[in-house]
Amino acid sequence: MVAEQLRARGIRDERLLAAMEEIPRHRFIPASLASRSYEDGPLPIGEGQTISQPYIVAEMTEALRLSGTEKVLEIGTGSGYQTAILCRLAREVVTVERIASLLKGAGKILPELELENVRFRVGDGTMGVPEEAPFDRIIVTAASPDVPAPLFEQLAEGGIMVIPVGARWEQDLLRVRKEGGKPRKDLLGACRFVPLIGQCGFHD
């Protein structure tokens, strides 16, 4: 997976590549799909949600430009795989998931992998976690119609947010920097994510 799907497509962050080589992706996949854990594509994880394609996980994480000192907010815990990668690369992670059963599963697996620099929250991810702000980095793993204002407010000055923005079925992956309190957006490419449900996202 790392050699053929990540390095071959231009992922260069060696810390990230090492983390994705070490984190057992199959632990985050339903048992019935375990044989497909390292395929080049997303997989269903229940509750209408998916675990992202390995390359997308790598692309979004690399775009955060993590050095290991950052406090990261993740919106959309899902299976917990992206969370695990973040835990290896950042100082601390706060992750929010609206579906309690998914959060419970992730909350069980990560300690078993000795990844404990994370705090879990159940709730509306579009509202962020204001009591924990500011965040050096924010990663949103579901599609939003726009950059949710509460999340941008909780991003530290000079911080980076990576988020898919667009319609329900097709989006642009953006890197948003906070410069002088204003967003500077860079287009990373086209993508397709499940919708971000919430007050400042799509409505269920």
N, C-alpha and C positions, 0 to 999 in steps of 0.2 A: 504493500500500500504506500509506504513512505517513498520508496524508490520510484515506482511507476506512476503514482497519482499526484505526488507532491513535488519531489525534486524535479521530475521530468517536466512539470508545468511551471517551474520557476520559483517555487517557495525556497527561500534562502536562509531564513532565520534558523540557525542551528539549535538554539534552545527550544524552539517550537518543534522542529523536526525530531529532536530527542524525546520531547514530551509525548508526541504522537506515536513514537515508536514504543514507548514504555507503557502508556496507558492502554489497558486491555479493552478495546472497543466492544468486544463481544459481551462484556459484562453489562453493557447498557442496552442490549438488544433482547427482545423477547425470545425465549428459548426456542420457539418454533421457527425463528428466523436466524438462529445463531450461525448457521453455516454460511450465511450471506453477510456477516458482520463487516467484512473488509472489502465489500464490493464498492465500485465507483458510482455511488448513487445514494439517495436518501432511502430510509426504511421507516415503516410505520411502527409506532411504539405504543399505540392505544390512545383512546380518548380523542381520536381524530388528529393526533399530533405525529410528528416525524422526528427522527434523528437525521441531521443534515449530512449530505455528502461529505466525505472526508476532506476533499479539496476546498469546499466552501468553509468548513470549520477552520482550515489552515489559512485561507485567504483573509477571512474576517479577523482572525487572531493576529496574523502578521500585520494587518493594517492598523492595529492598536499600538504597535511599536512599544511593546512592554520590555522594561529593563529589569523588573523584579522588585521595584520599590513602590509600585502603584497600588492604590485602592480602586477596585473595579466593581462596577455595578453591572450585573447581568440581568437582562429582562427576558424571561422565558427559559426556565431551568430545563424543562422537558425531561429527557432521560438522565441528564446530569453529565453527559460526555463532555460538552463544551465547558461546563463548570470545572470538571476535573483538569482539563487542559489549562484553564485560567489559574487554577490553584497552584499548578506547577510553575507558572511563569510570573505571577504577581505576588505582592506582599499579602493582600487580603482581598476576599471576594464576598460581595453581598449579592445573593441571587433571589429573584422574585418569580414565582409561578402562580397562576390563578387556579390551576387544577391540583387539589390537595393530594390526590392519589399519586400523581407523577412526582410531586415534591417528596412524598414519603419514600418512594423508591430510590430517588437520588440520594436522599438523606441517609439511607441505609448503606448504599454502595461506597460512597466517598470515604467514610471512616474506615471501611474495610481495606481501602487502598492507602490508608494513612495520610489522607488529605483532609486536614482539619482547620485550615485557615479560611473557613467559609461560614457564612451565616445565612440561613434559609428564611424566606418570608413567603407567606401565602397572601396574595392580593392582586390588585389591579396594577400590572406592571407599567401602564402608561403614566401612572402617578409617581413612579419611582419610590424612593425611601428617603423622604426629606429629612428625617431625624438623623440619618447617617451621612448626609451630604456635607461637604462637596466630595465628588468622585473624580479621580484623575482620568479614568477611562469608563466609558459606558458601551456595552455591546447589547444590541437588541436582536434577538433571534426569531422574530416574527415580523411580518410586513405591516407597516403603518402607512396611512394615507399621507402623513407628513411627519416631520420631526415633532414629537410631543413636547409642548412647551415646558411642562414640569421637569422632564428629563434634561432639557437644555439648561434650565435654571440650576439644576443640581450638578451640572458639569463644571469642574473647576476651570478657572481662567487658564488658557493654554492646554486644556484637556482635549481628548479625542473621543468622539462617539462614532461607532460603526453601526449602520442601520439600513435595512431595506425599506425603500419608500416608493409607493405607487399604488396601483389598483390591487384588488384582491388576488388576481391571478398572474400578475406580471409586475415586477418592480425593478428599480435601479438600486444597486448597492452603493451607499454613500459613506464617505468618511467626512465627518463634520468636526472642524476645529473651532474652539471658542477663542476668538481673538478680539480683545477690546470689548468683550461682552457680546460680540456679534458672531454669527455662524459663517464659516468659510467652508464651502462644500466642494469635495472632489468626487467625481464619478469613478467607481471602481469597476463597474460592468453591470450587465443584466443578471437578474436572478429571479427565483420563485420560492416564496416562503408561505407557510400558513399565515392567516391573518392575525394581527395583534388585536385582541379583543379588550376593550376598556373605554373609559370615559373619553380619553383623547386618542383613541384608535378606531377600529371598526366596531360596529355594534353587532352582537350575536343575534 
